[in-house]
Amino acid sequence: MVIVVGGGISGVACAGELNARGIAVELLDRGHKLGGRMASRVIRDSGTEYDGHVVDIGASYFTASAEGFRAVVDDWQVRGLARVWTDSFHLATPQGVAGVRAGPMRYAAAGGLRSLVADVASRLPSTRITSNHSVEVVSFANDYLIVDGKPVAAVALCMPDPQARAILDSKSPELQATIEATCGVVWEPTFAVTAVFQNPCWVPFDGVFVNDDEILTWIANDGSRRGDDAPVLVAHVNPVLAAGHLADPAAVIPSVLAALQRILALTEQPVWVDIQRWTYAKPLNAWADECYLDGDVNIGLASDAWAGGPRVETAWQSGAALGKRIAERLAYPA
Ligand SMILES: Cc1cc2nc3c(=O)[nH]c(=O)nc-3n(C[C@H](O)[C@H](O)[C@H](O)COP(=O)(O)OP(=O)(O)OC[C@H]3O[C@@H](n4cnc5c(N)ncnc54)[C@H](O)[C@@H]3O)c2cc1C
């Protein structure tokens, strides 16, 4: 039995590769639902007709350039789970929208990005999944790797490095190399502010990259992303501002609403607002290697801090690579 800790996209990709090689997995996630940073929520009690609308409050979209992930996305599209969103976003300065930039095709999901992780998880043939389970400590004693007191053949930590570091027993000499491998990447925070309006009160757009603004970095039109045209915006807060308010995210909401008004020239105020904190939203840099597997102990790391990060598709690649490496290690022990 291999333990995968983390039920985001890298964790389910890792479990999939292990299962494909005949290795049973126990996947543990501390959230009440899988998905991690591919997070979606349902709007409730907004007093509008948009109650029930799903909104993406973590990753905004995903790209699909890596070959292995491309096949997964094709399958999601065929089954109606993923949809092409757009290849063009607007650009803005603090003064307002200033142009359009084309880029790679971006994909979204009608059921929210979380639904895609849930789909992969639901199709894992030999993975036992437990949500609401926080792993407290991974240690090493008497030649055994131990997860919360239970000896395991191998463990994959599929999550941001600081979260992995927090559960690695710093007193185990055998885990020092892994702890060190969690230390090379800097992570930045953000908050995602969801604003529901009675009507669309902006010039049509899909998404806006906001440059040089002290409050916002990005605004998504969630109705366009979802394909139902609901008047719902999601704004991401400048990491510097977020870093200063990790203990009180709600304090930035007035500034965020003022920035939305300023940049998009809104003609109405939102009727419902919510905020989601992401302490470890994205790695600022990333390792070129796809994942980490310790040379001596069967413990590995995967996330968007690997494979060139910081994207959904690199997290997938990282998790899949770790699953393969652990399977090879268990089949051919050193
Ligand atoms: C606001 C925001 C915007 C983003 N925008 C984009 C974008 O537009 N495009 C893009 O490609 N990427 C984007 N990303 C990045 C993308 O979301 C990530 O690259 C990807 O989702 C990472 O997946 P992961 O599985 O590696 O990690 P995560 O999704 O973080 O999963 C880690 C999981 O581990 C669990 N966990 C942690 N500690 C424990 C523990 N002790 N015990 C049990 N479980 C634990 C967590 O609950 C979580 O579910 C964005 C991220 C954020 C936050």
Ligand as a Chemical Component Dictionary entry (heavy atoms), coordinates in Angstrom:
data_LIG
# 
_chem_comp.id                   LIG 
_chem_comp.type                 NON-POLYMER 
_chem_comp.pdbx_formal_charge   0 
_chem_comp.three_letter_code    LIG 
# 
loop_
_chem_comp_atom.comp_id 
_chem_comp_atom.atom_id 
_chem_comp_atom.alt_atom_id 
_chem_comp_atom.type_symbol 
_chem_comp_atom.charge 
_chem_comp_atom.model_Cartn_x 
_chem_comp_atom.model_Cartn_y 
_chem_comp_atom.model_Cartn_z 
_chem_comp_atom.pdbx_ordinal 
LIG C1  C1  C 0 -5.792 31.660 -6.902  1  
LIG C2  C2  C 0 -5.069 30.689 -7.799  2  
LIG C3  C3  C 0 -5.093 30.885 -9.177  3  
LIG C4  C4  C 0 -4.475 29.971 -10.028 4  
LIG N1  N1  N 0 -4.608 30.132 -11.373 5  
LIG C5  C5  C 0 -4.159 29.167 -12.199 6  
LIG C6  C6  C 0 -4.465 29.223 -13.584 7  
LIG O1  O1  O 0 -5.188 30.103 -14.043 8  
LIG N2  N2  N 0 -3.970 28.245 -14.394 9  
LIG C7  C7  C 0 -3.219 27.214 -13.899 10 
LIG O2  O2  O 0 -2.813 26.335 -14.676 11 
LIG N3  N3  N 0 -2.934 27.130 -12.574 12 
LIG C8  C8  C 0 -3.392 28.071 -11.720 13 
LIG N4  N4  N 0 -3.149 27.976 -10.374 14 
LIG C9  C9  C 0 -2.261 26.911 -9.895  15 
LIG C10 C10 C 0 -2.976 25.553 -9.835  16 
LIG O3  O3  O 0 -4.147 25.670 -9.073  17 
LIG C11 C11 C 0 -2.030 24.553 -9.205  18 
LIG O4  O4  O 0 -0.864 24.466 -10.018 19 
LIG C12 C12 C 0 -2.577 23.124 -9.071  20 
LIG O5  O5  O 0 -3.941 23.097 -8.770  21 
LIG C13 C13 C 0 -1.752 22.429 -7.994  22 
LIG O6  O6  O 0 -2.259 21.143 -7.736  23 
LIG P1  P1  P 0 -1.593 20.235 -6.604  24 
LIG O7  O7  O 0 -2.360 18.965 -6.587  25 
LIG O8  O8  O 0 -0.127 20.116 -6.827  26 
LIG O9  O9  O 0 -1.746 21.021 -5.229  27 
LIG P2  P2  P 0 -3.089 21.393 -4.453  28 
LIG O10 O10 O 0 -4.187 21.616 -5.423  29 
LIG O11 O11 O 0 -2.723 22.506 -3.539  30 
LIG O12 O12 O 0 -3.446 20.084 -3.607  31 
LIG C14 C14 C 0 -2.816 19.804 -2.391  32 
LIG C15 C15 C 0 -3.805 19.046 -1.526  33 
LIG O13 O13 O 0 -3.113 18.591 -0.357  34 
LIG C16 C16 C 0 -4.002 18.649 0.727   35 
LIG N5  N5  N 0 -3.200 18.668 1.953   36 
LIG C17 C17 C 0 -2.251 19.562 2.317   37 
LIG N6  N6  N 0 -1.732 19.230 3.512   38 
LIG C18 C18 C 0 -2.361 18.089 3.915   39 
LIG C19 C19 C 0 -2.262 17.253 5.071   40 
LIG N7  N7  N 0 -1.400 17.515 6.066   41 
LIG N8  N8  N 0 -3.067 16.157 5.155   42 
LIG C20 C20 C 0 -3.949 15.866 4.163   43 
LIG N9  N9  N 0 -4.086 16.635 3.046   44 
LIG C21 C21 C 0 -3.294 17.729 2.925   45 
LIG C22 C22 C 0 -4.809 19.914 0.495   46 
LIG O14 O14 O 0 -6.049 19.847 1.175   47 
LIG C23 C23 C 0 -4.960 19.908 -1.032  48 
LIG O15 O15 O 0 -6.192 19.327 -1.430  49 
LIG C24 C24 C 0 -3.763 28.860 -9.491  50 
LIG C25 C25 C 0 -3.735 28.676 -8.112  51 
LIG C26 C26 C 0 -4.389 29.570 -7.270  52 
LIG C27 C27 C 0 -4.404 29.319 -5.793  53 
# 
loop_
_chem_comp_bond.comp_id 
_chem_comp_bond.atom_id_1 
_chem_comp_bond.atom_id_2 
_chem_comp_bond.value_order 
_chem_comp_bond.pdbx_ordinal 
LIG C1  C2  SING 1  
LIG C2  C3  SING 2  
LIG C2  C26 DOUB 3  
LIG C3  C4  DOUB 4  
LIG C4  N1  SING 5  
LIG C4  C24 SING 6  
LIG N1  C5  DOUB 7  
LIG C5  C6  SING 8  
LIG C5  C8  SING 9  
LIG C6  O1  DOUB 10 
LIG C6  N2  SING 11 
LIG N2  C7  SING 12 
LIG C7  O2  DOUB 13 
LIG C7  N3  SING 14 
LIG N3  C8  DOUB 15 
LIG C8  N4  SING 16 
LIG N4  C9  SING 17 
LIG N4  C24 SING 18 
LIG C9  C10 SING 19 
LIG C10 O3  SING 20 
LIG C10 C11 SING 21 
LIG C11 O4  SING 22 
LIG C11 C12 SING 23 
LIG C12 O5  SING 24 
LIG C12 C13 SING 25 
LIG C13 O6  SING 26 
LIG O6  P1  SING 27 
LIG P1  O7  DOUB 28 
LIG P1  O8  SING 29 
LIG P1  O9  SING 30 
LIG O9  P2  SING 31 
LIG P2  O10 DOUB 32 
LIG P2  O11 SING 33 
LIG P2  O12 SING 34 
LIG O12 C14 SING 35 
LIG C14 C15 SING 36 
LIG C15 O13 SING 37 
LIG C15 C23 SING 38 
LIG O13 C16 SING 39 
LIG C16 N5  SING 40 
LIG C16 C22 SING 41 
LIG N5  C17 SING 42 
LIG N5  C21 SING 43 
LIG C17 N6  DOUB 44 
LIG N6  C18 SING 45 
LIG C18 C19 SING 46 
LIG C18 C21 DOUB 47 
LIG C19 N7  SING 48 
LIG C19 N8  DOUB 49 
LIG N8  C20 SING 50 
LIG C20 N9  DOUB 51 
LIG N9  C21 SING 52 
LIG C22 O14 SING 53 
LIG C22 C23 SING 54 
LIG C23 O15 SING 55 
LIG C24 C25 DOUB 56 
LIG C25 C26 SING 57 
LIG C26 C27 SING 58 
# 
